[in-house]
Amino acid sequence: MTNESFAVTGGRSLRGDLVPQGAKNEALQVLCAVLLSAEPVTIANVPEIRDVAMLLDLLRGLGVEVEKLNSDTYRFTAREVDLDYVQSDAFEDKARRIRGSVMLIGPLLARYGRAFLPKPGGDKIGRRRLDTHFLGLQQLGAQFDYDVDRNQYSVTAKKLKGTYILMDEISLTGTANVIMAAVLAEGVTRIYNAACEPYIQQLCRMLTRMGAKIEGLGSNLLAITGVEELGGTEHRILPDMIEIGSFIGLAAMTQSEITIKDVQVHELGIIPRVFEKMGVQLEIKGDDIHIPYQEEYEIQTFIDGSIMTIYDAPWPGFTPDLMSIILVMATQAKGSLLVHQKMFESRLFFVDKLIDMGAQIILCDPHRATVIGLNRRFQLRGIEMTSPDIRAGVALLIAALSAKGTSIIHNINQIDRGYQRIDERLRAIGAQIERV
């Protein structure tokens, strides 16, 4: 792993078109789902990011044939899967580094009756417990064990049986894991309190094309009738809505004129509306979003004039992955904002870097921050900083692009985990950003 940094010279207005990459969160789910069938599964619009590369490595290690058909399209054939690899040191080392590896359990358990997983890594954004995954699989009839010495989880089952499952939290990856296990279970599984993001809907559409029987798509109650086996299919990953939101924030912060191409507007839910509350003008032209140059943007207030609060919530609420972008944007807006990050308790800990840059932010507690917008009276100043997680990393990058002077952002492998060649793509529209 290289220890690279970004050197960013800010204060430039950008102009041009950006095409969002394939959705990271969807990619990690649908790539795990290829293990459910012995037939070829072709997946297009796969993002070229570190987390996906690590998952592709794990699939190859498991014996899946992975053929790269073009820059973003792969064909997977999981005819022979090597279950012994799951207990090897090589698997353990790779699976620990990527949180998405947890979604290998559902498919392996459903098809082969056993799965192992080391405690996974990923972002440092607070507790992200795995109980939801294992409780769901146990209810389907799996036996769960935790090996303290090896720090490894294992699940086994002779035959999974459909049942009623109330998810104890609305977990995206937990829901995906239980769906993938249930499609091959005997009988009917009802999953209540299921996550219903577009990512989950996409996973269900793909599984349905493979022969799964799933009802309730897009709602929080799914009914899955198990089938004997699944076939192959072709699937295209949606554009990444987190990247789309990040680009909207970037355009507003840097007073730029940017068109984001092919965004699949109908899959963005509440996201455009939240940016409009922040005072950003959005022009939706077909499937593109155009953000015109804006001298200033003013945060709306509630009807009674009180300060706007923006908080995250399970879909169809506002995604937690865009909260750091909203917070950064608020620093240069006209007006004030209360940011309430409900779902993770360490996601706001990057605000100290913004305060060092000159932003006016009061961190109320680990979940809430009040931002007093400067309305560009004082430009943020460039500093040296370190990216704590994927989403905060991009928020700090946006802050640096709007700041006066040069910023150095360390630990950018965190940004590379979720954003494909972000430096090249931003340079193409006029950003001054170098890898050092």
C-alpha positions in Angstrom: 0.0 0.0 0.0 1.6 3.3 -1.1 1.6 6.2 1.4 0.4 8.8 -1.0 -1.0 12.3 -0.4 -2.8 15.0 -2.4 -1.4 18.4 -2.8 -4.4 20.7 -3.6 -4.2 24.4 -4.6 -7.6 25.8 -4.0 -9.6 28.9 -4.9 -10.2 28.0 -8.6 -13.5 27.8 -10.3 -14.1 24.6 -12.2 -16.0 24.0 -15.4 -17.0 20.9 -17.3 -18.7 17.5 -17.3 -18.3 14.8 -14.7 -19.5 11.2 -15.1 -20.2 9.4 -11.9 -18.6 6.0 -11.3 -20.6 2.8 -10.6 -21.9 2.7 -7.0 -19.4 1.3 -4.5 -22.0 0.0 -2.1 -24.0 -1.8 -4.8 -20.8 -3.2 -6.3 -19.7 -4.9 -3.1 -23.1 -6.6 -2.8 -23.6 -7.8 -6.3 -20.0 -9.1 -6.6 -20.6 -11.3 -3.5 -23.9 -12.6 -5.1 -22.0 -14.2 -8.0 -21.1 -17.0 -5.6 -24.8 -18.1 -5.6 -24.7 -19.6 -9.1 -22.5 -22.0 -11.0 -23.4 -20.2 -14.2 -21.7 -17.0 -15.7 -22.8 -13.6 -14.3 -21.7 -10.5 -16.2 -21.6 -7.2 -14.3 -21.1 -3.8 -16.0 -20.2 -0.3 -14.6 -17.9 -1.8 -11.9 -16.0 1.0 -10.2 -12.2 0.9 -10.4 -11.6 1.4 -6.6 -9.5 -0.2 -4.0 -12.4 -1.9 -2.1 -13.6 -3.5 -5.3 -10.1 -4.6 -6.3 -9.7 -6.3 -2.9 -13.0 -8.1 -3.2 -12.1 -9.3 -6.8 -8.9 -10.7 -5.2 -10.9 -12.6 -2.6 -13.3 -14.0 -5.3 -10.3 -15.2 -7.4 -8.8 -16.8 -4.3 -12.1 -18.7 -3.8 -11.7 -20.2 -7.2 -14.2 -17.9 -9.1 -13.2 -17.4 -12.7 -13.0 -13.6 -13.2 -12.7 -12.4 -16.8 -12.3 -8.6 -17.5 -14.3 -8.0 -20.6 -13.6 -4.2 -20.8 -12.6 -1.3 -18.5 -15.7 -1.7 -16.3 -17.3 -5.0 -17.2 -16.5 -8.5 -15.7 -17.8 -12.0 -16.2 -17.8 -14.2 -13.1 -18.2 -18.0 -13.1 -18.3 -19.6 -9.6 -18.4 -23.2 -10.8 -15.9 -24.6 -8.4 -15.5 -22.8 -5.1 -12.5 -23.6 -2.9 -13.9 -23.5 0.6 -10.5 -24.3 2.2 -9.2 -20.9 1.0 -11.6 -19.3 3.4 -9.5 -20.6 6.3 -6.2 -19.6 4.8 -3.9 -16.8 6.1 -4.1 -15.2 2.7 -7.9 -14.9 2.9 -7.8 -13.7 6.5 -5.3 -11.0 5.7 -7.3 -9.7 2.7 -10.8 -10.1 4.2 -9.8 -8.1 7.3 -9.0 -5.1 5.3 -12.4 -4.7 3.6 -15.7 -4.4 5.4 -17.6 -5.7 2.3 -16.1 -9.1 2.8 -18.8 -9.8 5.4 -21.3 -10.2 2.5 -19.5 -13.4 1.3 -21.0 -15.2 4.3 -24.7 -15.3 3.1 -23.9 -16.7 -0.4 -21.3 -19.3 0.9 -23.7 -20.5 3.6 -26.6 -20.7 1.3 -24.8 -22.7 -1.4 -22.2 -24.7 0.6 -23.6 -24.8 4.1 -20.6 -23.2 5.8 -18.6 -19.9 5.8 -15.8 -18.3 7.8 -14.9 -14.7 8.2 -12.2 -12.8 10.2 -13.3 -9.7 11.9 -13.4 -7.2 9.0 -11.8 -3.7 8.8 -13.0 -0.7 6.9 -13.8 2.8 8.1 -13.1 4.2 11.5 -16.5 5.8 11.9 -17.7 4.2 15.2 -19.2 0.9 16.1 -20.5 -1.1 13.2 -21.6 -4.3 14.8 -22.1 -7.5 12.9 -24.8 -8.9 15.2 -27.5 -8.1 12.7 -25.9 -10.3 10.1 -25.4 -13.3 12.3 -28.8 -13.0 14.1 -30.6 -13.1 10.7 -28.6 -16.1 9.5 -29.1 -17.9 12.9 -32.9 -17.4 12.5 -32.6 -19.2 9.1 -31.1 -22.1 10.9 -27.4 -21.5 10.9 -25.1 -22.4 13.8 -22.8 -19.5 14.8 -19.4 -19.7 16.4 -16.7 -17.1 17.3 -13.1 -18.3 17.7 -11.5 -15.9 20.2 -7.9 -17.1 19.5 -8.2 -16.6 15.7 -10.6 -13.7 16.0 -12.7 -15.5 13.4 -16.5 -16.0 12.9 -17.9 -19.2 11.5 -21.4 -20.2 10.4 -22.6 -23.6 9.4 -26.0 -25.1 8.4 -27.1 -28.4 6.9 -30.2 -26.7 5.3 -31.4 -23.2 5.7 -35.2 -22.9 6.4 -37.3 -19.9 5.6 -38.7 -18.0 8.6 -40.0 -14.6 9.8 -37.0 -12.3 10.6 -37.3 -8.9 12.2 -34.0 -7.1 11.5 -32.7 -5.7 14.8 -31.3 -2.7 12.9 -31.8 -1.4 9.4 -28.5 -2.6 8.2 -27.7 -2.3 4.5 -25.1 -5.1 4.4 -27.0 -7.1 7.0 -30.1 -7.1 4.8 -28.1 -8.0 1.7 -26.5 -11.0 3.6 -29.9 -12.3 4.8 -31.4 -11.9 1.3 -28.6 -13.8 -0.3 -28.9 -16.6 2.2 -32.8 -16.7 2.0 -33.0 -17.1 -1.8 -31.7 -20.7 -1.6 -33.4 -21.5 1.8 -36.3 -24.0 2.0 -39.7 -22.2 2.2 -40.7 -18.6 2.6 -38.6 -16.0 4.5 -40.1 -12.7 5.5 -37.7 -9.9 6.3 -39.2 -7.0 8.2 -37.3 -3.7 8.9 -35.2 -4.5 5.8 -33.0 -1.8 4.4 -34.5 -0.6 1.1 -31.8 1.5 -0.6 -31.5 1.4 -4.4 -28.5 -0.8 -3.8 -30.7 -3.5 -2.2 -33.3 -3.0 -4.9 -30.6 -3.6 -7.5 -29.4 -6.7 -5.7 -32.9 -8.1 -5.6 -33.5 -7.3 -9.3 -30.3 -9.1 -10.2 -31.2 -12.2 -8.0 -34.7 -12.2 -9.6 -33.2 -12.4 -13.1 -31.1 -15.3 -11.8 -34.3 -17.1 -10.8 -34.9 -16.0 -7.2 -38.5 -15.2 -6.0 -38.5 -11.9 -4.2 -41.6 -9.7 -3.4 -41.8 -6.3 -1.8 -39.0 -4.6 -3.7 -38.4 -1.1 -2.5 -40.3 -1.6 0.8 -39.0 -2.6 4.2 -40.9 -5.9 4.1 -39.5 -8.5 1.8 -41.0 -12.0 1.1 -38.5 -14.5 -0.4 -39.5 -17.9 -1.6 -36.5 -20.2 -1.7 -35.5 -21.9 -4.9 -33.3 -25.0 -5.6 -30.6 -23.1 -7.6 -29.9 -19.9 -9.4 -28.8 -19.3 -13.0 -26.6 -16.7 -14.7 -27.5 -13.1 -15.7 -26.3 -9.7 -16.8 -26.4 -6.7 -14.5 -25.4 -3.0 -14.7 -24.5 -1.2 -11.5 -26.2 2.2 -10.9 -24.2 5.5 -10.8 -22.8 6.2 -7.4 -25.3 8.6 -5.6 -22.6 9.5 -3.0 -20.3 10.7 -5.7 -23.1 12.6 -7.4 -23.9 14.4 -4.1 -20.2 15.0 -3.6 -19.9 16.7 -7.0 -23.0 18.9 -6.3 -21.3 20.0 -3.0 -18.0 20.6 -4.9 -19.7 22.8 -7.5 -21.4 25.0 -4.9 -18.3 25.4 -2.7 -16.0 26.3 -5.6 -18.4 28.6 -7.4 -18.2 26.3 -10.4 -20.4 25.4 -13.4 -20.5 21.6 -13.6 -22.8 19.1 -15.4 -23.0 15.6 -13.8 -23.9 13.2 -16.6 -26.2 10.1 -16.6 -27.1 10.2 -12.9 -30.4 8.1 -13.1 -32.3 10.9 -11.3 -35.2 8.6 -10.4 -32.9 6.6 -8.1 -31.6 9.6 -6.2 -34.5 9.9 -3.8 -34.4 12.9 -1.5 -30.8 13.8 -2.3 -31.5 16.6 -4.8 -34.1 18.2 -2.4 -31.6 18.3 0.5 -29.1 20.2 -1.7 -31.8 22.6 -2.7 -32.4 23.2 1.1 -28.7 24.1 1.2 -29.4 26.8 -1.4 -27.9 25.1 -4.4 -29.6 25.6 -7.8 -30.0 22.3 -9.6 -31.2 22.1 -13.2 -32.2 18.6 -14.2 -31.9 18.1 -17.9 -33.0 14.6 -18.9 -30.7 12.4 -16.9 -28.1 15.0 -16.2 -27.8 17.5 -13.4 -26.4 20.9 -14.2 -25.2 23.1 -11.4 -24.8 26.7 -12.7 -22.2 29.2 -11.3 -23.6 30.7 -8.1 -22.1 33.8 -6.4 -23.6 32.6 -3.0 -26.0 29.9 -1.7 -28.3 30.4 1.2 -29.4 27.7 3.6 -33.2 27.7 4.0 -34.8 27.9 7.4 -37.8 26.1 8.8 -41.2 27.7 8.2 -41.0 29.5 11.6 -37.6 30.9 10.9 -35.6 28.5 13.1 -32.3 27.0 12.0 -32.4 24.2 9.5 -31.4 20.8 10.7 -30.2 18.1 8.3 -30.0 14.6 9.7 -29.4 11.1 8.3 -31.9 8.3 8.3 -32.4 4.9 6.7 -33.6 5.1 3.1 -35.7 6.8 1.9 -34.2 9.3 4.4 -31.0 11.2 3.7 -27.9 8.9 3.4 -25.3 9.2 6.2 -22.6 9.0 3.5 -23.4 12.6 2.4 -23.5 14.2 5.8 -19.8 15.2 5.7 -20.4 16.9 2.3 -23.4 18.9 3.7 -21.3 20.0 6.7 -18.4 21.2 4.5 -20.8 23.1 2.2 -22.4 24.8 5.2 -19.1 26.5 6.1 -19.3 28.8 3.1 -23.0 29.1 2.9 -25.2 32.1 4.0 -27.0 31.1 7.1 -26.5 28.4 9.8 -27.1 24.7 10.0 -27.4 22.0 12.6 -25.9 18.7 11.3 -27.3 15.7 13.2 -25.4 12.5 12.3 -27.5 9.9 14.0 -26.2 6.6 12.6 -22.4 6.7 13.4 -20.8 8.3 16.4 -17.4 9.1 15.0 -18.2 10.5 11.6 -18.1 14.2 12.7 -14.6 14.0 14.2 -13.0 15.5 11.1 -14.5 19.0 11.9 -11.3 19.9 13.8 -9.5 20.1 10.4 -12.2 22.4 9.1 -11.9 24.6 12.2 -8.1 24.8 11.5 -9.0 26.0 8.0 -11.1 28.8 9.5 -14.6 27.4 9.5 -17.0 28.3 12.3 -18.2 25.0 13.7 -19.3 24.1 17.2 -19.1 20.3 17.8 -22.0 19.8 20.3 -21.4 16.1 20.9 -20.2 13.1 18.8 -23.5 13.2 16.8 -24.2 17.0 16.3 -22.4 20.0 15.0 -23.6 23.6 14.5 -22.1 25.3 11.4 -22.2 29.1 11.1 -21.9 29.9 7.4 -19.3 32.5 6.5 -21.0 33.3 3.1 -17.5 33.6 1.6 -16.6 36.7 3.7 -13.5 34.7 4.9 -12.2 32.0 2.5 -11.0 28.8 4.1 -7.2 28.5 4.2 -5.1 25.6 3.1 -3.6 23.3 5.8 -1.9 19.9 6.2 -4.4 17.2 7.2 -5.1 13.5 7.3 -8.2 11.7 5.9 -9.9 9.6 8.6 -12.4 7.8 6.4 -13.7 7.6 2.8 -16.5 10.2 3.1 -14.7 12.7 5.3 -11.7 12.4 3.0 -13.7 13.7 0.0 -15.3 16.4 2.2 -11.8 17.6 3.1 -10.8 17.5 -0.5 -13.7 19.7 -1.4 -12.8 22.1 1.4 -9.2 22.2 0.1 -10.4 22.9 -3.5 -12.3 26.0 -2.2 -9.6 27.1 0.2 -6.9 29.8 -0.3 -3.4 28.4 -0.8 -2.2 24.8 -0.8 -3.5 21.9 1.3 -1.8 18.6 1.8 -4.2 15.6 2.5 -2.5 12.5 3.8 -3.8 8.9 4.0 -5.6 9.2 0.6 -5.7 5.5 0.2 -8.9 6.0 2.2 -10.3 8.2 -0.6 -9.1 5.6 -3.2 -11.1 2.9 -1.5 -14.3 4.6 -2.7 -13.5 7.1 -5.4 -12.1 6.1 -8.8 -9.1 8.2 -10.0 -10.7 11.3 -8.4 -7.6 13.4 -9.0 -7.5 12.8 -12.7 -11.2 13.4 -13.1 -11.1 16.7 -11.2 -8.0 17.9 -13.1 -9.9 17.4 -16.3 -12.4 20.2 -15.2 -9.7 22.6 -14.0 -8.8 21.5 -10.4 -5.2 21.9 -9.3 -4.5 18.5 -7.6 -1.4 16.3 -7.6 -0.5 13.0 -6.0 2.7 13.3 -4.0 
